[in-house]
Amino acid sequence: MPDYSAILTKVEDGVATIWLNRPEHRNSFSPQMRAELYDALAAFEADDAVRAIVVTGAGKYFSAGADLSRGGSTFRGAPGQDGGTPTASQQRAPVPVWQMRTPVIAAMNGSAVGMGLTIPMSWDIRIAAADAKYGFVFPRRGVVAEAGSTWLVPRLIGASRAMEVMLTGRLISGTEATEIGLMSRALPAEEVLPAALDIARDIAANTSAMSVAATKALIYRGLAEPDRAAHLQLEHEVFRWSGRQADAAEGVVAFLEKRSPQWKLSKSRDYPPSLATGADPAR
């Protein structure tokens, strides 16, 4: 991995962990940190040995959102690179997380507002700190929510609840965020990262990389597919294809023999043709 300055990374047991590492700035997003985060996500997505990715914050915050050190000009456009100029590898176009074949888990160990919340909204699983504060504070800063959150949040929690939290920009606790469906669970802050790692290790140890990648793709396709019958047809095609692959036989035999499965398929090389066709324009 490159020598990052605004994030930290570690890979162990098939799980990559990324720490947003600007604790002195409450992990607010500088251009450097954002570039490094997307570069690391792309690198781990390309690595078949990485089966799941966990992103958390160094210190007691997850992320305070955009770095506001530019004052009133914060949202006027791209400034000079804050914290250093990204290397050529760090300037790679980010792969949208919903097109990634690797699950991305947000271990939101502390408060997160603004883009510190909207960016992980597009990730796959979010675990909140129960007493931390989360908020789409954009109307209180004179801008609108971004990172596709105005498309996704109403689909996750319903239009009325989305209107309430996004129009007011009020802060809500991790417990409330979980109750309305923004997060999958709320835990004491010190338990957030261990719980996320447990989920990631379970995926890495017990699931087929192809099956996880295909299931993730089907879920996100379904969010945007208004025709239920068309989605059912796509799902059926993927199921039939997967049932003829080596991992389907291995999964059944390992279960019957009461042993851990030895998966053969990779997330990058082995992918259902009906999902691959036109599905991944960023690849």
Backbone bond lengths (Angstrom), bond angles and torsions (degrees), N, CA, C in turn:
res aa  C-N    CA-C-N  psi(-1)  N-CA   C-N-CA  omega(-1)  CA-C   N-CA-C  phi
1 M - - - 1.465 - - 1.518 109.64 -
2 P 1.339 118.37 150.51 1.464 121.53 176.32 1.529 111.39 -61.18
3 D 1.307 114.97 164.24 1.457 120.72 178.08 1.523 108.27 -84.25
4 Y 1.332 116.50 84.50 1.454 121.24 -177.93 1.522 110.90 -71.38
5 S 1.329 115.32 154.36 1.463 119.96 177.99 1.517 112.84 -115.60
6 A 1.330 118.36 -23.00 1.461 121.43 -175.34 1.523 113.26 -110.63
7 I 1.328 117.28 -5.10 1.458 121.64 173.87 1.519 108.39 -135.06
8 L 1.319 115.83 163.12 1.458 123.12 171.25 1.519 107.96 -121.43
9 T 1.334 117.09 149.31 1.459 120.38 179.64 1.523 110.70 -136.43
10 K 1.331 114.40 154.34 1.462 121.58 177.02 1.513 107.89 -154.13
11 V 1.326 116.94 142.68 1.469 121.38 175.56 1.518 108.23 -125.40
12 E 1.319 115.98 128.27 1.458 121.40 179.74 1.517 109.34 -153.89
13 D 1.334 116.75 132.88 1.467 122.95 176.29 1.522 112.24 54.43
14 G 1.321 117.19 39.13 1.451 121.40 177.12 1.510 114.56 79.51
15 V 1.341 117.63 5.86 1.466 121.85 -178.32 1.527 109.26 -118.04
16 A 1.325 115.87 127.09 1.468 121.11 174.48 1.523 108.27 -97.91
17 T 1.328 115.95 132.01 1.461 121.22 176.19 1.521 108.90 -115.17
18 I 1.323 115.87 133.23 1.463 122.60 177.96 1.525 107.72 -120.26
19 W 1.327 115.90 128.89 1.459 120.98 173.45 1.523 109.96 -106.44
20 L 1.321 118.22 125.53 1.459 121.36 167.06 1.525 105.80 -68.23
21 N 1.340 117.14 119.43 1.461 119.41 -164.86 1.530 112.93 -121.52
22 R 1.346 114.45 59.54 1.461 120.11 170.03 1.535 108.40 -128.62
23 P 1.320 117.20 56.81 1.474 119.40 -173.27 1.517 113.52 -60.40
24 E 1.341 117.28 -28.45 1.459 119.58 178.81 1.524 111.83 -68.99
25 H 1.345 116.80 -16.44 1.468 122.90 176.33 1.525 110.65 -114.97
26 R 1.313 117.37 23.54 1.474 123.58 -178.39 1.532 111.24 55.24
27 N 1.343 115.26 31.71 1.469 122.20 179.13 1.520 112.79 57.36
28 S 1.330 116.70 31.78 1.460 119.43 174.38 1.526 109.06 -65.87
29 F 1.329 115.18 151.67 1.465 120.81 -173.30 1.526 111.03 -83.31
30 S 1.308 116.30 108.20 1.458 121.14 164.84 1.523 107.54 -86.04
31 P 1.341 118.76 162.23 1.471 119.39 174.87 1.531 111.89 -55.75
32 Q 1.323 117.16 -36.01 1.455 120.87 179.65 1.530 111.14 -63.60
33 M 1.316 116.48 -47.43 1.467 118.45 -177.59 1.519 111.04 -65.44
34 R 1.324 116.46 -40.39 1.462 118.93 179.82 1.533 110.62 -63.83
35 A 1.332 117.31 -42.56 1.469 120.97 179.30 1.524 110.57 -63.38
36 E 1.314 116.64 -42.02 1.462 119.81 -178.99 1.527 111.14 -68.57
37 L 1.326 117.55 -39.00 1.457 120.26 177.74 1.520 111.00 -60.48
38 Y 1.329 117.36 -48.57 1.460 119.53 -178.61 1.530 111.40 -66.71
39 D 1.341 116.45 -34.03 1.458 118.67 177.41 1.523 110.70 -64.76
40 A 1.333 116.66 -43.75 1.456 120.21 179.63 1.522 111.10 -64.47
41 L 1.334 117.50 -42.00 1.465 120.22 177.69 1.527 110.71 -59.56
42 A 1.335 117.01 -43.14 1.464 120.66 179.58 1.524 111.22 -64.84
43 A 1.324 116.67 -40.20 1.462 120.30 -179.78 1.528 111.10 -65.76
44 F 1.319 117.39 -43.03 1.459 120.01 -179.85 1.521 111.69 -71.52
45 E 1.321 117.54 -32.02 1.454 121.10 175.24 1.531 110.39 -62.56
46 A 1.319 117.21 -36.32 1.465 121.53 -177.78 1.526 112.70 -79.62
47 D 1.315 117.93 -8.61 1.461 122.49 -175.53 1.525 109.25 -99.17
48 D 1.338 117.03 111.62 1.462 120.11 -178.04 1.521 112.41 -65.81
49 A 1.329 117.66 -19.07 1.464 120.28 178.97 1.528 111.87 -75.28
50 V 1.323 117.37 -16.86 1.467 121.58 179.45 1.517 108.61 -94.19
51 R 1.318 116.59 115.72 1.459 121.62 -175.93 1.525 113.27 -99.76
52 A 1.330 117.41 -19.73 1.458 120.90 178.40 1.519 108.26 -156.03
53 I 1.334 115.90 153.12 1.462 122.59 -178.36 1.519 108.60 -125.02
54 V 1.327 116.36 132.99 1.461 122.51 175.87 1.528 107.80 -116.91
55 V 1.327 116.69 131.15 1.469 121.59 177.30 1.524 108.08 -118.13
56 T 1.328 115.89 129.19 1.459 120.99 179.62 1.521 109.39 -139.63
57 G 1.320 116.78 -179.04 1.454 120.97 -179.43 1.514 111.63 -112.30
58 A 1.322 116.90 141.62 1.458 121.35 173.26 1.526 108.53 -76.79
59 G 1.325 116.77 139.53 1.456 119.38 -178.02 1.516 111.25 83.85
60 K 1.333 116.74 -155.96 1.463 119.98 -172.63 1.523 114.25 -95.61
61 Y 1.329 118.14 -5.07 1.466 121.06 177.73 1.529 109.97 -107.82
62 F 1.333 116.04 150.89 1.462 118.78 166.47 1.517 108.50 -81.08
63 S 1.336 117.62 -61.90 1.464 120.31 175.29 1.515 110.66 -166.59
64 A 1.324 115.67 131.97 1.470 121.76 177.53 1.518 112.16 -83.43
65 G 1.339 117.85 11.43 1.457 120.96 176.96 1.506 112.65 88.77
66 A 1.322 116.58 -146.17 1.463 121.07 -178.67 1.523 110.38 -67.52
67 D 1.315 115.32 143.61 1.464 121.02 173.20 1.531 107.65 -69.20
68 L 1.335 116.43 118.13 1.467 121.33 -175.22 1.524 112.30 -96.08
69 S 1.332 117.20 17.57 1.467 119.21 -174.64 1.525 112.77 -67.37
70 R 1.341 118.23 -15.66 1.464 121.02 177.44 1.527 112.01 -83.65
71 G 1.311 115.89 0.75 1.460 119.18 177.19 1.515 112.42 64.16
72 G 1.328 116.87 -135.15 1.454 122.32 -174.91 1.512 114.66 -63.51
73 S 1.327 118.10 -17.39 1.473 120.74 179.72 1.527 112.31 -94.26
74 T 1.327 117.30 8.79 1.469 120.95 -174.81 1.518 112.54 -52.73
75 F 1.331 117.80 -43.08 1.462 120.66 -171.48 1.530 113.11 -103.06
76 R 1.330 117.54 16.95 1.469 119.15 -175.48 1.523 114.10 -84.09
77 G 1.310 118.16 -10.83 1.452 119.74 -179.55 1.499 110.14 145.02
78 A 1.311 115.77 179.01 1.460 121.19 -174.93 1.517 110.95 -67.94
79 P 1.335 116.97 120.20 1.460 120.47 175.33 1.512 110.43 -84.89
80 G 1.316 117.97 -177.37 1.453 120.54 168.80 1.514 108.02 -61.80
81 Q 1.300 117.40 152.76 1.449 120.44 -173.09 1.514 111.09 -62.66
82 D 1.311 115.42 121.78 1.461 123.19 -179.68 1.519 108.69 -82.29
83 G 1.316 117.51 124.37 1.456 120.48 176.76 1.508 113.25 85.84
84 G 1.317 118.21 13.64 1.458 120.15 178.26 1.509 111.30 116.71
85 T 1.318 117.04 158.53 1.457 122.12 179.82 1.518 110.01 -87.83
86 P 1.327 119.02 126.72 1.455 119.87 178.87 1.521 111.57 -58.68
87 T 1.324 115.63 147.07 1.455 120.76 175.55 1.521 109.03 -70.53
88 A 1.340 115.58 171.14 1.463 119.48 -179.98 1.523 110.78 -58.26
89 S 1.354 117.87 -40.26 1.462 119.66 -179.14 1.512 111.05 -66.57
90 Q 1.333 117.74 -30.62 1.455 120.79 -178.07 1.516 112.21 -78.45
91 Q 1.323 118.62 -6.96 1.446 121.88 179.23 1.527 112.20 -95.48
92 R 1.328 117.21 9.07 1.457 120.53 177.35 1.523 109.67 -62.28
93 A 1.332 115.11 142.89 1.459 119.07 177.05 1.521 109.10 -64.21
94 P 1.331 118.19 130.50 1.461 119.81 -178.00 1.517 111.85 -67.75
95 V 1.328 116.30 142.42 1.452 121.42 172.28 1.521 107.31 -83.33
96 P 1.334 119.42 123.49 1.471 119.06 177.22 1.526 109.96 -54.15
97 V 1.333 116.36 135.83 1.455 119.66 -174.14 1.525 111.19 -61.08
98 W 1.339 117.56 -33.43 1.464 118.59 -179.99 1.529 111.88 -69.50
99 Q 1.320 118.89 -13.19 1.460 121.51 174.20 1.530 111.65 -97.66
100 M 1.311 118.15 -8.30 1.456 120.89 177.11 1.526 110.36 -71.84
101 R 1.316 116.23 147.57 1.462 120.79 178.90 1.523 111.34 -94.03
102 T 1.315 116.95 -2.22 1.460 122.26 178.49 1.525 109.13 -103.18
103 P 1.329 119.25 128.91 1.464 120.30 176.76 1.531 110.93 -62.92
104 V 1.325 116.00 140.37 1.467 122.37 177.25 1.526 107.86 -119.66
105 I 1.319 115.71 123.23 1.458 122.41 -175.73 1.519 109.18 -113.61
106 A 1.324 116.87 127.99 1.458 121.79 176.87 1.519 109.13 -92.77
107 A 1.324 116.03 114.60 1.467 121.44 173.66 1.522 106.62 -96.62
108 M 1.323 115.97 86.04 1.464 121.83 -170.45 1.527 108.91 -85.58
109 N 1.323 114.04 79.57 1.461 123.92 -170.57 1.517 114.21 -70.09
110 G 1.325 117.40 -9.51 1.458 121.46 180.00 1.511 109.79 -156.33
111 S 1.307 115.25 -170.39 1.459 120.78 -174.99 1.528 112.07 -61.27
112 A 1.344 115.67 150.30 1.463 122.03 178.61 1.518 108.43 -148.65
113 V 1.319 116.80 129.94 1.464 121.25 178.41 1.519 109.19 -135.52
114 G 1.341 115.76 164.94 1.460 120.59 176.72 1.516 111.34 56.58
115 M 1.345 116.01 -135.36 1.457 119.15 -179.44 1.524 111.93 -67.75
116 G 1.333 117.68 -15.43 1.454 120.39 171.62 1.513 112.17 -65.90
117 L 1.347 116.78 -18.10 1.458 122.48 175.08 1.523 111.73 -105.18
118 T 1.334 118.08 -41.25 1.469 119.12 -175.87 1.526 112.09 -68.14
119 I 1.321 118.31 -35.48 1.470 119.19 179.33 1.532 110.72 -61.97
120 P 1.343 119.71 -52.24 1.466 117.56 178.06 1.523 114.97 -70.23
121 M 1.338 118.43 -12.82 1.456 118.66 174.52 1.527 111.45 -60.27
122 S 1.330 117.14 -27.86 1.460 119.72 -179.80 1.527 112.25 -87.38
123 W 1.342 117.30 0.13 1.459 120.11 175.99 1.524 109.53 -83.89
124 D 1.312 117.22 179.90 1.453 119.70 -165.61 1.529 114.67 -91.11
125 I 1.311 117.20 -38.94 1.457 122.26 -179.20 1.523 107.34 -135.24
126 R 1.339 116.54 136.96 1.469 120.06 179.48 1.520 109.56 -128.45
127 I 1.321 115.59 126.83 1.457 121.79 175.65 1.520 107.77 -114.55
128 A 1.322 116.48 128.00 1.459 121.76 -174.39 1.522 111.12 -105.63
129 A 1.324 115.64 155.56 1.459 121.68 167.08 1.524 107.14 -82.49
130 A 1.312 116.99 124.73 1.462 121.19 -170.06 1.519 113.28 -56.00
131 D 1.336 117.82 -40.80 1.462 121.21 -175.33 1.528 113.71 -94.27
132 A 1.333 117.40 -2.75 1.464 120.25 179.81 1.529 109.69 -74.79
133 K 1.331 116.23 167.58 1.454 122.31 -178.45 1.529 110.36 -112.06
134 Y 1.325 115.12 137.40 1.459 121.96 -178.63 1.523 108.14 -132.60
135 G 1.339 116.31 142.70 1.450 116.97 -178.62 1.515 114.52 -166.11
136 F 1.338 115.38 143.53 1.462 123.05 171.59 1.530 106.47 -89.45
137 V 1.303 116.43 78.11 1.474 121.38 -167.55 1.529 113.32 -81.25
138 F 1.310 118.74 7.38 1.458 122.63 -171.39 1.527 114.11 -54.19
139 P 1.351 120.31 -46.11 1.469 118.44 178.87 1.525 113.05 -60.77
140 R 1.301 117.43 -23.29 1.470 121.13 178.08 1.527 111.66 -83.35
141 R 1.330 116.23 -2.79 1.466 121.49 175.44 1.525 111.18 -116.77
142 G 1.326 117.36 2.55 1.452 120.99 176.89 1.504 115.50 81.92
143 V 1.351 117.69 18.39 1.461 121.49 178.48 1.530 108.22 -130.76
144 V 1.324 116.75 -174.11 1.462 121.11 179.00 1.522 109.46 -115.66
145 A 1.311 116.08 157.58 1.461 121.13 177.83 1.520 109.93 -63.34
146 E 1.341 115.68 149.42 1.466 120.23 -175.51 1.528 110.09 -132.14
147 A 1.347 115.52 -161.43 1.468 123.23 -179.45 1.530 112.06 59.33
148 G 1.326 116.70 28.85 1.460 120.87 177.37 1.508 114.36 75.30
149 S 1.339 117.06 10.94 1.465 119.41 -174.86 1.521 112.88 -69.56
150 T 1.340 118.72 -29.66 1.469 119.28 179.00 1.529 111.17 -71.47
151 W 1.331 118.14 -17.15 1.470 122.27 173.35 1.519 110.18 -86.09
152 L 1.340 116.97 -43.16 1.463 120.83 -170.74 1.524 113.58 -83.21
153 V 1.313 117.70 -44.73 1.466 119.67 -171.74 1.530 112.20 -58.51
154 P 1.355 120.31 -44.27 1.468 118.27 177.11 1.524 113.05 -61.05
155 R 1.319 117.90 -29.57 1.457 121.03 178.27 1.523 111.52 -73.53
156 L 1.319 116.46 -26.27 1.460 120.36 -179.61 1.521 112.05 -84.27
157 I 1.328 117.37 -41.43 1.464 119.29 -170.67 1.524 113.49 -122.55
158 G 1.327 117.59 1.74 1.464 120.85 -178.70 1.517 111.66 91.29
159 A 1.319 115.79 154.03 1.459 120.80 -173.71 1.521 112.52 -64.90
160 S 1.331 117.73 -42.00 1.465 119.58 -175.25 1.525 111.58 -65.40
161 R 1.321 117.18 -46.77 1.460 119.59 178.24 1.521 111.25 -65.35
162 A 1.338 116.35 -39.05 1.462 119.39 177.98 1.525 110.34 -61.76
163 M 1.316 116.75 -42.51 1.461 119.74 177.37 1.520 111.24 -58.83
164 E 1.322 116.27 -43.35 1.462 119.52 -177.69 1.525 111.71 -62.16
165 V 1.337 116.86 -52.32 1.469 117.97 -173.90 1.525 112.20 -75.92
166 M 1.351 117.53 -27.11 1.456 119.19 -176.48 1.525 113.10 -91.22
167 L 1.332 118.27 -27.29 1.462 120.34 177.21 1.525 112.05 -80.87
168 T 1.331 116.10 -35.11 1.469 118.62 179.04 1.520 111.95 -81.74
169 G 1.327 117.14 -31.25 1.454 120.25 -174.77 1.517 112.74 67.04
170 R 1.338 116.45 17.86 1.465 118.60 -176.61 1.527 111.29 -73.56
171 L 1.324 115.12 158.41 1.452 121.19 177.36 1.523 109.90 -85.43
172 I 1.323 115.69 138.75 1.455 121.09 175.99 1.523 108.62 -126.37
173 S 1.301 117.08 154.45 1.459 121.07 179.25 1.523 110.60 -76.11
174 G 1.313 116.02 163.29 1.455 119.74 174.79 1.512 111.90 -60.99
175 T 1.329 116.45 -33.04 1.467 120.10 177.58 1.527 110.70 -64.45
176 E 1.342 116.90 -47.22 1.462 119.07 178.74 1.520 111.14 -65.69
177 A 1.326 117.06 -40.13 1.469 120.31 179.01 1.521 111.15 -58.71
178 T 1.319 116.58 -35.85 1.462 120.56 177.90 1.524 110.82 -73.67
179 E 1.300 116.78 -40.46 1.467 120.40 -179.17 1.523 112.31 -61.90
180 I 1.341 117.51 -33.26 1.470 119.22 -178.90 1.527 112.19 -92.76
181 G 1.333 117.99 -4.33 1.455 120.74 173.05 1.510 116.72 102.52
182 L 1.335 118.90 5.31 1.465 120.47 177.31 1.529 111.54 -71.71
183 M 1.321 116.47 -32.99 1.455 123.02 -178.82 1.526 109.10 -119.32
184 S 1.330 116.71 160.39 1.459 119.27 178.44 1.514 111.99 -87.35
185 R 1.337 117.52 -27.13 1.453 120.54 175.10 1.518 110.26 -161.67
186 A 1.330 116.51 159.67 1.461 122.84 177.02 1.520 108.31 -124.04
187 L 1.329 115.88 133.12 1.452 121.97 -175.61 1.519 109.67 -137.18
188 P 1.323 118.67 164.03 1.463 119.27 168.38 1.518 110.16 -54.92
189 A 1.323 117.01 144.91 1.463 121.38 -171.50 1.518 112.94 -52.50
190 E 1.335 116.29 -40.80 1.464 119.34 -176.13 1.528 112.87 -71.47
191 E 1.338 117.36 -11.75 1.456 120.74 -179.66 1.525 112.96 -99.09
192 V 1.328 117.14 -6.14 1.464 120.37 -173.27 1.524 111.60 -66.13
193 L 1.333 117.79 -53.66 1.463 119.96 -178.72 1.525 111.62 -64.45
194 P 1.330 120.85 -45.80 1.466 118.87 176.93 1.523 113.46 -57.00
195 A 1.332 117.00 -39.07 1.463 119.47 179.24 1.526 111.26 -66.39
196 A 1.332 117.24 -41.92 1.465 120.81 178.04 1.524 110.89 -62.96
197 L 1.321 116.44 -40.82 1.460 120.03 178.76 1.521 111.35 -66.65
198 D 1.330 117.33 -35.72 1.469 120.04 176.56 1.523 110.75 -61.56
199 I 1.336 116.64 -43.43 1.468 119.99 177.95 1.524 110.03 -62.52
200 A 1.337 116.00 -45.98 1.462 120.49 -177.94 1.528 111.26 -62.60
201 R 1.337 116.71 -42.04 1.471 119.92 -179.88 1.522 110.93 -67.59
202 D 1.323 116.98 -35.40 1.462 120.66 177.37 1.527 110.10 -62.71
203 I 1.330 116.33 -43.58 1.463 120.37 176.23 1.522 110.43 -61.10
204 A 1.350 116.31 -47.72 1.462 120.77 -176.13 1.518 112.10 -63.63
205 A 1.328 117.65 -36.90 1.458 121.06 -173.28 1.519 113.81 -87.28
206 N 1.319 117.57 -30.33 1.464 119.38 -165.15 1.515 116.36 -120.87
207 T 1.320 118.34 -2.95 1.464 119.35 -176.10 1.527 111.89 -121.52
208 S 1.301 115.14 155.47 1.460 122.02 175.03 1.522 110.02 -76.83
209 A 1.324 117.25 129.80 1.466 121.00 179.63 1.523 111.31 -58.37
210 M 1.339 115.86 -40.46 1.459 119.30 179.25 1.520 110.57 -65.27
211 S 1.333 116.68 -43.88 1.462 120.24 -177.62 1.519 111.47 -62.81
212 V 1.324 116.47 -41.97 1.459 120.41 179.37 1.526 110.31 -64.72
213 A 1.330 116.75 -46.57 1.465 120.77 -179.33 1.525 110.99 -60.81
214 A 1.316 116.90 -43.07 1.460 120.60 -178.41 1.523 111.48 -70.12
215 T 1.330 116.85 -40.35 1.466 120.08 179.18 1.519 110.74 -63.36
216 K 1.338 116.05 -43.90 1.463 120.15 177.85 1.530 110.64 -58.91
217 A 1.323 116.50 -45.49 1.468 120.08 179.90 1.520 111.15 -61.94
218 L 1.318 117.34 -41.76 1.460 120.24 -179.88 1.525 111.69 -64.03
219 I 1.317 117.17 -39.84 1.466 119.68 179.38 1.524 110.56 -62.39
220 Y 1.342 116.67 -46.73 1.466 118.87 -178.55 1.527 111.75 -70.16
221 R 1.333 117.16 -35.06 1.471 118.64 174.17 1.527 110.39 -61.22
222 G 1.336 115.30 -40.62 1.452 119.81 -178.37 1.517 113.07 -63.59
223 L 1.323 117.34 -33.26 1.464 120.47 178.65 1.527 112.02 -61.72
224 A 1.329 115.73 -29.83 1.463 119.78 -176.19 1.525 113.18 -104.96
225 E 1.336 117.75 0.73 1.465 121.58 -176.06 1.527 110.18 -99.90
226 P 1.325 118.27 111.05 1.465 119.92 179.92 1.520 113.72 -77.64
227 D 1.340 116.28 -16.84 1.468 120.68 -175.97 1.525 108.69 -96.81
228 R 1.329 116.93 104.72 1.463 120.80 -177.25 1.522 111.68 -62.69
229 A 1.305 117.27 -38.57 1.463 120.74 -179.29 1.526 110.77 -65.85
230 A 1.330 116.71 -38.84 1.464 119.96 178.82 1.527 110.52 -64.58
231 H 1.334 115.65 -40.03 1.460 117.59 178.71 1.530 111.04 -68.64
232 L 1.298 116.92 -38.31 1.467 120.28 176.83 1.527 110.40 -59.64
233 Q 1.329 117.20 -40.59 1.461 121.05 178.38 1.518 110.97 -63.55
234 L 1.345 116.70 -44.54 1.462 120.24 177.92 1.525 110.60 -61.76
235 E 1.312 117.07 -45.73 1.459 121.41 178.87 1.528 110.81 -58.26
236 H 1.332 116.04 -42.50 1.469 120.84 -179.57 1.534 110.43 -63.73
237 E 1.323 117.23 -41.93 1.465 120.06 178.57 1.522 111.64 -62.28
238 V 1.328 116.12 -41.60 1.464 119.73 179.28 1.525 110.50 -67.26
239 F 1.338 116.31 -40.76 1.462 119.50 178.77 1.534 110.84 -61.60
240 R 1.335 116.91 -46.49 1.467 120.06 -179.56 1.527 110.97 -61.49
241 W 1.327 117.07 -43.00 1.471 120.33 179.63 1.528 110.14 -63.73
242 S 1.329 116.99 -47.15 1.463 119.72 -177.34 1.522 111.87 -64.81
243 G 1.336 116.15 -33.18 1.458 119.38 -179.94 1.510 113.97 -65.63
244 R 1.337 117.46 -17.37 1.459 121.36 179.06 1.528 112.56 -96.42
245 Q 1.316 117.84 1.37 1.455 121.20 -177.27 1.538 111.40 -94.20
246 A 1.332 113.87 165.34 1.467 119.93 -174.99 1.523 112.64 -61.24
247 D 1.316 117.72 -34.42 1.461 119.31 -176.50 1.522 112.39 -67.91
248 A 1.324 117.54 -27.99 1.466 119.73 178.60 1.527 110.37 -66.35
249 A 1.335 116.15 -43.81 1.465 119.47 177.18 1.525 110.73 -66.08
250 E 1.330 116.76 -43.59 1.466 120.75 -178.83 1.520 111.35 -63.51
251 G 1.316 117.91 -40.11 1.454 120.54 -179.70 1.516 112.48 -61.15
252 V 1.327 116.53 -42.71 1.462 120.81 -179.89 1.525 110.74 -70.04
253 V 1.340 117.45 -47.03 1.467 120.87 -177.73 1.525 110.87 -63.85
254 A 1.342 117.47 -42.67 1.463 120.28 179.25 1.527 110.53 -61.85
255 F 1.322 117.08 -39.32 1.462 120.54 178.41 1.525 110.50 -64.01
256 L 1.330 117.31 -46.20 1.462 120.92 -178.97 1.523 111.85 -66.24
257 E 1.330 116.46 -34.21 1.471 121.02 -179.88 1.520 112.49 -87.27
258 K 1.338 116.86 -0.43 1.469 122.48 178.06 1.528 111.95 54.99
259 R 1.345 114.61 50.77 1.465 121.29 177.81 1.516 109.60 -135.76
260 S 1.333 115.64 167.24 1.464 119.78 177.53 1.517 109.45 -72.30
261 P 1.332 118.40 139.07 1.467 120.63 -179.71 1.519 111.69 -72.10
262 Q 1.305 115.41 148.05 1.462 122.68 174.33 1.523 107.54 -110.81
263 W 1.316 116.22 90.35 1.456 120.96 -172.96 1.523 111.25 -70.96
264 K 1.320 116.42 145.37 1.463 122.59 -177.68 1.522 113.03 -106.95
265 L 1.310 117.75 -29.56 1.456 120.87 -171.19 1.532 111.03 -87.13
266 S 1.336 115.96 150.87 1.463 121.43 179.02 1.520 109.91 -110.02
267 K 1.326 115.21 158.79 1.465 119.46 -179.85 1.524 111.82 -71.74
268 S 1.346 117.42 -25.83 1.462 119.73 -175.35 1.520 113.02 -92.67
269 R 1.331 117.52 -37.03 1.466 120.52 -173.75 1.518 113.42 -92.94
270 D 1.312 117.24 -29.33 1.455 121.22 -172.32 1.525 109.09 -115.13
271 Y 1.326 115.86 106.28 1.463 120.11 -172.93 1.516 108.49 -146.72
272 P 1.320 118.26 137.93 1.466 120.61 -178.72 1.525 111.68 -56.95
273 P 1.317 117.99 127.16 1.470 120.36 -178.15 1.523 113.40 -57.23
274 S 1.312 118.25 -35.04 1.473 120.01 -178.92 1.520 112.14 -69.39
275 L 1.336 118.38 -18.80 1.458 120.89 174.22 1.515 111.19 -92.37
276 A 1.321 116.77 -32.66 1.457 120.67 -175.71 1.513 112.20 -71.59
277 T 1.340 117.59 -32.60 1.469 121.03 -175.60 1.519 110.45 -66.82
278 G 1.316 115.67 110.03 1.453 121.07 177.18 1.504 114.77 68.13
279 A 1.346 117.38 10.50 1.458 119.01 -172.54 1.512 112.97 -90.17
280 D 1.318 117.31 -25.72 1.456 120.08 -170.42 1.525 111.62 -125.33
281 P 1.341 118.03 70.45 1.458 120.46 -176.91 1.521 113.52 -62.39
282 A 1.339 117.10 -20.71 1.472 119.15 -179.35 1.518 111.59 -81.91
283 R 1.346 118.28 -9.58 1.459 119.85 -177.63 1.507 111.55 -86.12
